[in-house]
Amino acid sequence: GGAFGGTNGPIVFVSFRNNGQPDIWKTDAAGDPAVALTSNSSQNFYPAISSDSSQVAFASDRTNGNFQVFKMNIDGSGQTNLSNNTCDEIEPSWSPDSSQVVFVSTCTGRSQLMKMKADGSNRTTLSTSDTVNDTQPAWSPDGTEIAFTSDRTGKSQIFVMPAGGGAATDLSNNAFSDTKPNWKPDGSTLAF
C-alpha cells in the first residue's frame, strides 16, 4: 500500500528493495529518487501520511514481534511506538486535522477499530462488537465519519460510523464482498 500527501506532496509506500525487508519509502510527485524512511530488520507496513504531510503513521513488528502503530516525521526521524501493546495493531488512518489516528487492534481476538490521539494517549474502542472483524478504516475528509470494511453481515461490506463511535451503516449491502474504502477528497463519495 501507499499514501499521498495531497497535490504535489510526498508519496510514501512499502518496498522490499533493502535486503528483501518491507520498509517505508518516500518520493514525491516530481519523481525525485525514493529514500528509505525505515531501514531495520523488522517488517514495516501500512504507511499513512498526516493531512499536513508532516508525519507518517505505520505498523511495524520491531518492538515485540507483534505489529504496533508507530509514527515518524516525514523525513524518517522521531520514530515512536504509539501502541505499546502485546497484540497486533495495524492499518492506521489519520484524522483530517492530524490530531488522532484510527487503527485496527486484535487485542480481543477479533479485529476492532480503535482511535487514539496522535501521541498515543486516550485510546478508545470504536467497534461495538467483539464477534465481528472491522478493518481498513478511512477517516472522512470532514472528520465526522469513519468508513471501514466489516464482516458483520457474513461477508465483507463497507460500513460507515460516526468518528466518535456508535451505530454503523452498511453502505455496500450486496451479495458480493467489498473492501478498502477510500473517500473522494470532498467527502461526497466512497470508492471501494
DRENLO-25392 format. One record per residue: residue in three letters; x, y, z of N, C-alpha, C in turn; residue number from 1. Coordinates in pm, whole numbers, padded with zeros to 5 digits, always signed. Example, Ala and Ser with C-alpha at 12.3 -4.5 7.8 and 13.67 -1.06 7.14 Angstrom:
# residues 2
+---------+--------+--------+--------+--------+--------+--------+--------+--------+--------+-----+
| residuo |    n.x |    n.y |    n.z |   ca.x |   ca.y |   ca.z |    c.x |    c.y |    c.z | num |
+---------+--------+--------+--------+--------+--------+--------+--------+--------+--------+-----+
|     ALA | +01319 | -00569 | +00780 | +01230 | -00450 | +00780 | +01320 | -00330 | +00780 |   1 |
|     SER | +01285 | -00225 | +00708 | +01367 | -00106 | +00714 | +01290 | +00003 | +00787 |   2 |
+---------+--------+--------+--------+--------+--------+--------+--------+--------+--------+-----+
END
This chain:
# residues 192
+---------+--------+--------+--------+--------+--------+--------+--------+--------+--------+-----+
| residuo |    n.x |    n.y |    n.z |   ca.x |   ca.y |   ca.z |    c.x |    c.y |    c.z | num |
+---------+--------+--------+--------+--------+--------+--------+--------+--------+--------+-----+
|     GLY | +00081 | -00118 | +00000 | +00000 | +00000 | +00000 | +00086 | +00124 | +00000 |   1 |
|     GLY | +00025 | +00234 | -00030 | +00093 | +00362 | -00032 | -00001 | +00472 | +00008 |   2 |
|     ALA | +00054 | +00593 | +00021 | -00026 | +00708 | +00060 | +00030 | +00833 | -00005 |   3 |
|     PHE | -00060 | +00926 | -00039 | -00022 | +01052 | -00100 | -00044 | +01165 | +00000 |   4 |
|     GLY | +00045 | +01261 | -00001 | +00035 | +01377 | +00086 | -00024 | +01496 | +00016 |   5 |
|     GLY | -00136 | +01480 | -00053 | -00201 | +01592 | -00121 | -00135 | +01622 | -00254 |   6 |
|     THR | -00187 | +01723 | -00322 | -00136 | +01763 | -00452 | +00012 | +01801 | -00444 |   7 |
|     ASN | +00093 | +01734 | -00523 | +00238 | +01758 | -00528 | +00309 | +01735 | -00394 |   8 |
|     GLY | +00245 | +01667 | -00302 | +00307 | +01637 | -00173 | +00386 | +01508 | -00178 |   9 |
|     PRO | +00436 | +01464 | -00063 | +00514 | +01341 | -00059 | +00427 | +01218 | -00087 |  10 |
|     ILE | +00492 | +01114 | -00133 | +00429 | +00984 | -00156 | +00508 | +00883 | -00074 |  11 |
|     VAL | +00440 | +00808 | +00012 | +00507 | +00703 | +00089 | +00452 | +00568 | +00046 |  12 |
|     PHE | +00538 | +00467 | +00051 | +00498 | +00335 | +00004 | +00587 | +00230 | +00069 |  13 |
|     VAL | +00544 | +00105 | +00058 | +00622 | -00008 | +00109 | +00702 | -00067 | -00007 |  14 |
|     SER | +00829 | -00093 | +00019 | +00914 | -00157 | -00081 | +01003 | -00261 | -00013 |  15 |
|     PHE | +01035 | -00365 | -00085 | +01122 | -00472 | -00037 | +01263 | -00458 | -00094 |  16 |
|     ARG | +01300 | -00340 | -00140 | +01428 | -00323 | -00211 | +01551 | -00326 | -00123 |  17 |
|     ASN | +01537 | -00317 | +00009 | +01651 | -00328 | +00101 | +01657 | -00469 | +00159 |  18 |
|     ASN | +01736 | -00554 | +00101 | +01757 | -00690 | +00152 | +01628 | -00770 | +00166 |  19 |
|     GLY | +01528 | -00739 | +00087 | +01403 | -00814 | +00090 | +01313 | -00784 | +00208 |  20 |
|     GLN | +01349 | -00686 | +00291 | +01268 | -00649 | +00407 | +01169 | -00539 | +00368 |  21 |
|     PRO | +01044 | -00548 | +00414 | +00947 | -00442 | +00384 | +00977 | -00316 | +00466 |  22 |
|     ASP | +01008 | -00209 | +00397 | +01034 | -00081 | +00461 | +00946 | +00027 | +00401 |  23 |
|     ILE | +00933 | +00138 | +00472 | +00858 | +00254 | +00424 | +00955 | +00344 | +00348 |  24 |
|     TRP | +00916 | +00382 | +00229 | +00996 | +00468 | +00142 | +00917 | +00593 | +00108 |  25 |
|     LYS | +00989 | +00699 | +00068 | +00925 | +00825 | +00032 | +00982 | +00876 | -00100 |  26 |
|     THR | +00893 | +00932 | -00181 | +00930 | +01006 | -00301 | +00832 | +01122 | -00312 |  27 |
|     ASP | +00826 | +01186 | -00427 | +00729 | +01292 | -00446 | +00675 | +01288 | -00588 |  28 |
|     ALA | +00577 | +01371 | -00616 | +00512 | +01371 | -00748 | +00607 | +01414 | -00858 |  29 |
|     ALA | +00713 | +01487 | -00823 | +00810 | +01532 | -00923 | +00902 | +01419 | -00968 |  30 |
|     GLY | +00897 | +01305 | -00898 | +00977 | +01191 | -00937 | +01117 | +01190 | -00878 |  31 |
|     ASP | +01138 | +01264 | -00768 | +01268 | +01259 | -00701 | +01300 | +01116 | -00661 |  32 |
|     PRO | +01428 | +01082 | -00648 | +01464 | +00946 | -00609 | +01402 | +00907 | -00474 |  33 |
|     ALA | +01357 | +00784 | -00465 | +01296 | +00735 | -00341 | +01403 | +00717 | -00234 |  34 |
|     VAL | +01367 | +00750 | -00110 | +01457 | +00731 | +00004 | +01386 | +00647 | +00110 |  35 |
|     ALA | +01461 | +00561 | +00177 | +01405 | +00477 | +00283 | +01382 | +00560 | +00409 |  36 |
|     LEU | +01262 | +00553 | +00465 | +01232 | +00618 | +00592 | +01254 | +00523 | +00708 |  37 |
|     THR | +01236 | +00393 | +00682 | +01268 | +00290 | +00781 | +01373 | +00201 | +00718 |  38 |
|     SER | +01460 | +00150 | +00799 | +01564 | +00060 | +00748 | +01613 | -00024 | +00866 |  39 |
|     ASN | +01544 | -00132 | +00889 | +01580 | -00219 | +01001 | +01540 | -00362 | +00966 |  40 |
|     SER | +01560 | -00454 | +01055 | +01532 | -00594 | +01027 | +01387 | -00631 | +01053 |  41 |
|     SER | +01304 | -00534 | +01085 | +01163 | -00561 | +01112 | +01080 | -00539 | +00986 |  42 |
|     GLN | +00952 | -00572 | +00996 | +00858 | -00551 | +00887 | +00783 | -00421 | +00913 |  43 |
|     ASN | +00772 | -00338 | +00811 | +00706 | -00208 | +00822 | +00603 | -00196 | +00710 |  44 |
|     PHE | +00478 | -00176 | +00747 | +00367 | -00174 | +00651 | +00269 | -00062 | +00682 |  45 |
|     TYR | +00167 | -00049 | +00596 | +00051 | +00038 | +00613 | +00086 | +00186 | +00636 |  46 |
|     PRO | +00169 | +00247 | +00551 | +00200 | +00389 | +00573 | +00080 | +00479 | +00546 |  47 |
|     ALA | +00064 | +00580 | +00629 | -00043 | +00680 | +00612 | +00016 | +00817 | +00644 |  48 |
|     ILE | +00000 | +00912 | +00553 | +00054 | +01047 | +00571 | -00051 | +01134 | +00640 |  49 |
|     SER | -00006 | +01212 | +00739 | -00096 | +01307 | +00805 | -00139 | +01413 | +00704 |  50 |
|     SER | -00254 | +01477 | +00731 | -00309 | +01572 | +00635 | -00217 | +01692 | +00612 |  51 |
|     ASP | -00135 | +01726 | +00709 | -00040 | +01836 | +00690 | +00092 | +01789 | +00630 |  52 |
|     SER | +00100 | +01661 | +00594 | +00217 | +01598 | +00531 | +00344 | +01604 | +00616 |  53 |
|     SER | +00330 | +01622 | +00746 | +00448 | +01631 | +00832 | +00486 | +01498 | +00898 |  54 |
|     GLN | +00390 | +01403 | +00905 | +00414 | +01278 | +00976 | +00360 | +01159 | +00898 |  55 |
|     VAL | +00415 | +01043 | +00930 | +00369 | +00917 | +00871 | +00337 | +00822 | +00985 |  56 |
|     ALA | +00217 | +00767 | +00985 | +00182 | +00659 | +01076 | +00202 | +00529 | +00998 |  57 |
|     PHE | +00243 | +00423 | +01067 | +00267 | +00295 | +01001 | +00265 | +00185 | +01105 |  58 |
|     ALA | +00264 | +00061 | +01060 | +00268 | -00054 | +01150 | +00404 | -00122 | +01136 |  59 |
|     SER | +00462 | -00162 | +01249 | +00591 | -00230 | +01249 | +00591 | -00337 | +01357 |  60 |
|     ASP | +00665 | -00446 | +01332 | +00675 | -00553 | +01432 | +00809 | -00546 | +01506 |  61 |
|     ARG | +00872 | -00430 | +01509 | +01006 | -00416 | +01565 | +01015 | -00426 | +01716 |  62 |
|     THR | +00908 | -00403 | +01789 | +00917 | -00395 | +01935 | +00914 | -00532 | +02002 |  63 |
|     ASN | +00810 | -00610 | +01976 | +00794 | -00737 | +02047 | +00749 | -00850 | +01954 |  64 |
|     GLY | +00764 | -00831 | +01825 | +00720 | -00931 | +01729 | +00576 | -00914 | +01686 |  65 |
|     ASN | +00500 | -00834 | +01760 | +00363 | -00801 | +01721 | +00366 | -00667 | +01649 |  66 |
|     PHE | +00277 | -00651 | +01552 | +00269 | -00522 | +01483 | +00211 | -00417 | +01578 |  67 |
|     GLN | +00272 | -00301 | +01577 | +00231 | -00188 | +01657 | +00219 | -00066 | +01567 |  68 |
|     VAL | +00135 | +00030 | +01605 | +00125 | +00155 | +01529 | +00237 | +00248 | +01576 |  69 |
|     PHE | +00317 | +00292 | +01480 | +00425 | +00388 | +01503 | +00393 | +00516 | +01428 |  70 |
|     LYS | +00461 | +00623 | +01464 | +00459 | +00743 | +01382 | +00603 | +00793 | +01370 |  71 |
|     MET | +00626 | +00870 | +01265 | +00757 | +00931 | +01243 | +00736 | +01061 | +01167 |  72 |
|     ASN | +00836 | +01145 | +01170 | +00835 | +01266 | +01089 | +00850 | +01226 | +00943 |  73 |
|     ILE | +00812 | +01312 | +00853 | +00813 | +01281 | +00710 | +00954 | +01253 | +00658 |  74 |
|     ASP | +01058 | +01293 | +00733 | +01195 | +01263 | +00692 | +01248 | +01133 | +00753 |  75 |
|     GLY | +01162 | +01061 | +00830 | +01201 | +00933 | +00891 | +01252 | +00946 | +01033 |  76 |
|     SER | +01272 | +01067 | +01082 | +01320 | +01086 | +01219 | +01205 | +01073 | +01319 |  77 |
|     GLY | +01240 | +01059 | +01445 | +01140 | +01058 | +01552 | +01047 | +00938 | +01551 |  78 |
|     GLN | +01094 | +00821 | +01514 | +01007 | +00703 | +01509 | +00967 | +00663 | +01651 |  79 |
|     THR | +00836 | +00662 | +01676 | +00780 | +00641 | +01809 | +00669 | +00538 | +01806 |  80 |
|     ASN | +00672 | +00443 | +01899 | +00566 | +00344 | +01912 | +00447 | +00409 | +01983 |  81 |
|     LEU | +00333 | +00418 | +01914 | +00212 | +00474 | +01974 | +00129 | +00368 | +02044 |  82 |
|     SER | +00138 | +00243 | +02000 | +00054 | +00136 | +02054 | +00103 | +00086 | +02189 |  83 |
|     ASN | +00230 | +00046 | +02195 | +00285 | -00013 | +02317 | +00193 | -00120 | +02374 |  84 |
|     ASN | +00160 | -00218 | +02292 | +00066 | -00322 | +02331 | +00125 | -00459 | +02300 |  85 |
|     THR | +00058 | -00564 | +02345 | +00107 | -00700 | +02324 | +00031 | -00775 | +02215 |  86 |
|     CYS | -00059 | -00705 | +02146 | -00134 | -00766 | +02035 | -00104 | -00687 | +01908 |  87 |
|     ASP | -00145 | -00740 | +01794 | -00123 | -00671 | +01668 | -00216 | -00550 | +01657 |  88 |
|     GLU | -00158 | -00437 | +01614 | -00234 | -00316 | +01586 | -00180 | -00259 | +01456 |  89 |
|     ILE | -00269 | -00245 | +01357 | -00229 | -00217 | +01219 | -00322 | -00115 | +01154 |  90 |
|     GLU | -00298 | -00088 | +01026 | -00384 | -00009 | +00937 | -00420 | +00129 | +00992 |  91 |
|     PRO | -00321 | +00211 | +01028 | -00354 | +00345 | +01079 | -00409 | +00438 | +00971 |  92 |
|     SER | -00496 | +00528 | +01013 | -00550 | +00632 | +00925 | -00563 | +00760 | +01008 |  93 |
|     TRP | -00510 | +00870 | +00958 | -00510 | +00997 | +01030 | -00644 | +01067 | +01021 |  94 |
|     SER | -00678 | +01138 | +01128 | -00793 | +01229 | +01122 | -00753 | +01347 | +01032 |  95 |
|     PRO | -00850 | +01417 | +00973 | -00816 | +01527 | +00883 | -00734 | +01639 | +00949 |  96 |
|     ASP | -00747 | +01657 | +01078 | -00669 | +01762 | +01146 | -00538 | +01708 | +01203 |  97 |
|     SER | -00506 | +01584 | +01174 | -00382 | +01517 | +01217 | -00368 | +01504 | +01369 |  98 |
|     SER | -00477 | +01517 | +01442 | -00470 | +01508 | +01589 | -00497 | +01368 | +01642 |  99 |
|     GLN | -00554 | +01279 | +01557 | -00590 | +01145 | +01601 | -00557 | +01043 | +01491 | 100 |
|     VAL | -00548 | +00918 | +01534 | -00526 | +00807 | +01442 | -00629 | +00699 | +01474 | 101 |
|     VAL | -00698 | +00650 | +01372 | -00784 | +00534 | +01387 | -00704 | +00415 | +01335 | 102 |
|     PHE | -00723 | +00298 | +01395 | -00643 | +00181 | +01358 | -00719 | +00055 | +01394 | 103 |
|     VAL | -00663 | -00059 | +01354 | -00722 | -00190 | +01382 | -00642 | -00257 | +01493 | 104 |
|     SER | -00712 | -00304 | +01596 | -00649 | -00376 | +01707 | -00706 | -00516 | +01716 | 105 |
|     THR | -00618 | -00614 | +01746 | -00661 | -00753 | +01758 | -00659 | -00802 | +01903 | 106 |
|     CYS | -00660 | -00711 | +01996 | -00646 | -00747 | +02139 | -00757 | -00838 | +02190 | 107 |
|     THR | -00877 | -00834 | +02129 | -00987 | -00917 | +02174 | -00992 | -01051 | +02102 | 108 |
|     GLY | -00899 | -01072 | +02009 | -00903 | -01193 | +01927 | -00973 | -01169 | +01794 | 109 |
|     ARG | -01037 | -01055 | +01781 | -01101 | -01012 | +01657 | -01040 | -00878 | +01618 | 110 |
|     SER | -01061 | -00836 | +01496 | -01012 | -00706 | +01450 | -01116 | -00600 | +01484 | 111 |
|     GLN | -01076 | -00505 | +01568 | -01166 | -00398 | +01611 | -01105 | -00263 | +01579 | 112 |
|     LEU | -01191 | -00166 | +01550 | -01144 | -00030 | +01527 | -01125 | +00041 | +01660 | 113 |
|     MET | -01013 | +00110 | +01671 | -00984 | +00193 | +01788 | -00930 | +00325 | +01737 | 114 |
|     LYS | -00933 | +00426 | +01821 | -00867 | +00550 | +01786 | -00789 | +00599 | +01908 | 115 |
|     MET | -00691 | +00685 | +01881 | -00610 | +00743 | +01987 | -00561 | +00879 | +01939 | 116 |
|     LYS | -00518 | +00959 | +02034 | -00456 | +01085 | +01997 | -00325 | +01056 | +01926 | 117 |
|     ALA | -00273 | +01155 | +01854 | -00151 | +01136 | +01776 | -00029 | +01109 | +01862 | 118 |
|     ASP | -00040 | +01129 | +01994 | +00071 | +01096 | +02084 | +00055 | +00959 | +02148 | 119 |
|     GLY | -00052 | +00884 | +02111 | -00077 | +00751 | +02163 | -00167 | +00748 | +02285 | 120 |
|     SER | -00209 | +00861 | +02335 | -00295 | +00866 | +02455 | -00443 | +00857 | +02416 | 121 |
|     ASN | -00527 | +00841 | +02516 | -00674 | +00839 | +02501 | -00723 | +00735 | +02400 | 122 |
|     ARG | -00681 | +00611 | +02420 | -00727 | +00501 | +02335 | -00875 | +00476 | +02360 | 123 |
|     THR | -00951 | +00467 | +02251 | -01095 | +00446 | +02259 | -01135 | +00338 | +02160 | 124 |
|     THR | -01215 | +00241 | +02203 | -01267 | +00138 | +02113 | -01388 | +00193 | +02040 | 125 |
|     LEU | -01388 | +00183 | +01908 | -01499 | +00229 | +01826 | -01592 | +00115 | +01786 | 126 |
|     SER | -01538 | -00005 | +01766 | -01620 | -00120 | +01727 | -01716 | -00153 | +01840 | 127 |
|     THR | -01837 | -00191 | +01803 | -01940 | -00217 | +01904 | -01959 | -00365 | +01933 | 128 |
|     SER | -01884 | -00453 | +01866 | -01898 | -00596 | +01888 | -01762 | -00662 | +01883 | 129 |
|     ASP | -01740 | -00760 | +01971 | -01614 | -00835 | +01964 | -01635 | -00970 | +01896 | 130 |
|     THR | -01746 | -00985 | +01821 | -01772 | -01109 | +01748 | -01758 | -01091 | +01597 | 131 |
|     VAL | -01722 | -00971 | +01552 | -01704 | -00944 | +01409 | -01565 | -00885 | +01388 | 132 |
|     ASN | -01524 | -00875 | +01263 | -01397 | -00813 | +01228 | -01422 | -00682 | +01154 | 133 |
|     ASP | -01372 | -00574 | +01209 | -01378 | -00442 | +01145 | -01236 | -00404 | +01107 | 134 |
|     THR | -01213 | -00372 | +00980 | -01078 | -00345 | +00930 | -01079 | -00229 | +00831 | 135 |
|     GLN | -00962 | -00191 | +00784 | -00940 | -00095 | +00677 | -01011 | +00039 | +00701 | 136 |
|     PRO | -00987 | +00103 | +00816 | -01055 | +00230 | +00843 | -01006 | +00344 | +00755 | 137 |
|     ALA | -01097 | +00432 | +00720 | -01064 | +00551 | +00640 | -01146 | +00668 | +00694 | 138 |
|     TRP | -01078 | +00769 | +00747 | -01143 | +00884 | +00805 | -01199 | +00973 | +00695 | 139 |
|     SER | -01322 | +01022 | +00712 | -01381 | +01112 | +00612 | -01306 | +01245 | +00610 | 140 |
|     PRO | -01301 | +01312 | +00496 | -01229 | +01439 | +00485 | -01278 | +01547 | +00583 | 141 |
|     ASP | -01405 | +01543 | +00621 | -01454 | +01644 | +00716 | -01440 | +01599 | +00861 | 142 |
|     GLY | -01391 | +01477 | +00883 | -01363 | +01428 | +01018 | -01483 | +01376 | +01095 | 143 |
|     THR | -01600 | +01370 | +01035 | -01720 | +01330 | +01109 | -01749 | +01181 | +01104 | 144 |
|     GLU | -01694 | +01110 | +01005 | -01724 | +00968 | +00989 | -01598 | +00887 | +00961 | 145 |
|     ILE | -01608 | +00758 | +00987 | -01503 | +00663 | +00953 | -01567 | +00551 | +00871 | 146 |
|     ALA | -01516 | +00532 | +00751 | -01559 | +00420 | +00668 | -01467 | +00302 | +00698 | 147 |
|     PHE | -01519 | +00181 | +00686 | -01439 | +00062 | +00715 | -01501 | -00061 | +00651 | 148 |
|     THR | -01424 | -00168 | +00648 | -01470 | -00297 | +00600 | -01508 | -00381 | +00721 | 149 |
|     SER | -01621 | -00451 | +00713 | -01663 | -00538 | +00823 | -01728 | -00664 | +00768 | 150 |
|     ASP | -01713 | -00774 | +00847 | -01778 | -00900 | +00809 | -01905 | -00923 | +00892 | 151 |
|     ARG | -01960 | -00819 | +00950 | -02075 | -00834 | +01039 | -02201 | -00887 | +00971 | 152 |
|     THR | -02208 | -00885 | +00837 | -02323 | -00942 | +00766 | -02292 | -01082 | +00714 | 153 |
|     GLY | -02172 | -01132 | +00745 | -02133 | -01264 | +00696 | -02038 | -01258 | +00579 | 154 |
|     LYS | -02023 | -01142 | +00518 | -01926 | -01120 | +00411 | -01873 | -00977 | +00426 | 155 |
|     SER | -01762 | -00949 | +00364 | -01702 | -00816 | +00375 | -01789 | -00713 | +00304 | 156 |
|     GLN | -01825 | -00610 | +00378 | -01906 | -00500 | +00326 | -01846 | -00368 | +00375 | 157 |
|     ILE | -01882 | -00259 | +00311 | -01835 | -00126 | +00351 | -01939 | -00064 | +00443 | 158 |
|     PHE | -01892 | -00022 | +00560 | -01977 | +00044 | +00660 | -01921 | +00182 | +00688 | 159 |
|     VAL | -02003 | +00265 | +00746 | -01960 | +00396 | +00793 | -02020 | +00417 | +00932 | 160 |
|     MET | -01942 | +00480 | +01021 | -01990 | +00510 | +01156 | -01947 | +00652 | +01192 | 161 |
|     PRO | -02011 | +00711 | +01293 | -01964 | +00841 | +01340 | -01820 | +00829 | +01391 | 162 |
|     ALA | -01741 | +00933 | +01375 | -01600 | +00929 | +01415 | -01582 | +00905 | +01565 | 163 |
|     GLY | -01682 | +00937 | +01643 | -01677 | +00912 | +01787 | -01724 | +00773 | +01826 | 164 |
|     GLY | -01764 | +00692 | +01728 | -01817 | +00559 | +01754 | -01968 | +00561 | +01748 | 165 |
|     GLY | -02029 | +00443 | +01757 | -02175 | +00434 | +01752 | -02221 | +00341 | +01642 | 166 |
|     ALA | -02349 | +00351 | +01610 | -02410 | +00261 | +01513 | -02346 | +00278 | +01375 | 167 |
|     ALA | -02324 | +00166 | +01311 | -02264 | +00165 | +01177 | -02372 | +00136 | +01073 | 168 |
|     THR | -02357 | +00197 | +00957 | -02450 | +00179 | +00846 | -02379 | +00103 | +00733 | 169 |
|     ASP | -02445 | -00002 | +00683 | -02391 | -00081 | +00572 | -02416 | -00004 | +00442 | 170 |
|     LEU | -02310 | +00044 | +00379 | -02325 | +00122 | +00257 | -02329 | +00035 | +00132 | 171 |
|     SER | -02254 | -00075 | +00130 | -02248 | -00155 | +00008 | -02364 | -00254 | +00001 | 172 |
|     ASN | -02396 | -00321 | +00110 | -02517 | -00403 | +00124 | -02553 | -00479 | -00004 | 173 |
|     ASN | -02465 | -00571 | -00045 | -02492 | -00651 | -00165 | -02443 | -00793 | -00145 | 174 |
|     ALA | -02456 | -00874 | -00246 | -02420 | -01016 | -00236 | -02271 | -01043 | -00254 | 175 |
|     PHE | -02194 | -00939 | -00279 | -02051 | -00956 | -00305 | -01970 | -00904 | -00188 | 176 |
|     SER | -01843 | -00937 | -00185 | -01753 | -00884 | -00082 | -01693 | -00753 | -00132 | 177 |
|     ASP | -01697 | -00650 | -00049 | -01643 | -00519 | -00082 | -01540 | -00482 | +00024 | 178 |
|     THR | -01428 | -00423 | -00018 | -01320 | -00390 | +00075 | -01254 | -00258 | +00037 | 179 |
|     LYS | -01166 | -00212 | +00125 | -01078 | -00096 | +00105 | -01151 | +00033 | +00067 | 180 |
|     PRO | -01231 | +00087 | +00156 | -01300 | +00213 | +00125 | -01201 | +00330 | +00116 | 181 |
|     ASN | -01228 | +00418 | +00022 | -01148 | +00538 | +00001 | -01241 | +00655 | -00025 | 182 |
|     TRP | -01226 | +00762 | +00050 | -01311 | +00881 | +00034 | -01263 | +00966 | -00082 | 183 |
|     LYS | -01356 | +01023 | -00156 | -01325 | +01128 | -00253 | -01281 | +01248 | -00170 | 184 |
|     PRO | -01183 | +01328 | -00215 | -01132 | +01439 | -00133 | -01238 | +01533 | -00077 | 185 |
|     ASP | -01350 | +01553 | -00151 | -01453 | +01642 | -00097 | -01551 | +01569 | -00004 | 186 |
|     GLY | -01530 | +01437 | +00016 | -01612 | +01360 | +00108 | -01748 | +01320 | +00056 | 187 |
|     SER | -01778 | +01349 | -00069 | -01912 | +01323 | -00122 | -01934 | +01177 | -00163 | 188 |
|     THR | -01827 | +01104 | -00184 | -01837 | +00968 | -00238 | -01732 | +00879 | -00177 | 189 |
|     LEU | -01764 | +00751 | -00165 | -01669 | +00650 | -00123 | -01644 | +00555 | -00240 | 190 |
|     ALA | -01520 | +00526 | -00267 | -01484 | +00425 | -00366 | -01439 | +00300 | -00292 | 191 |
|     PHE | -01469 | +00183 | -00347 | -01425 | +00056 | -00287 | -01423 | -00051 | -00392 | 192 |
+---------+--------+--------+--------+--------+--------+--------+--------+--------+--------+-----+
END
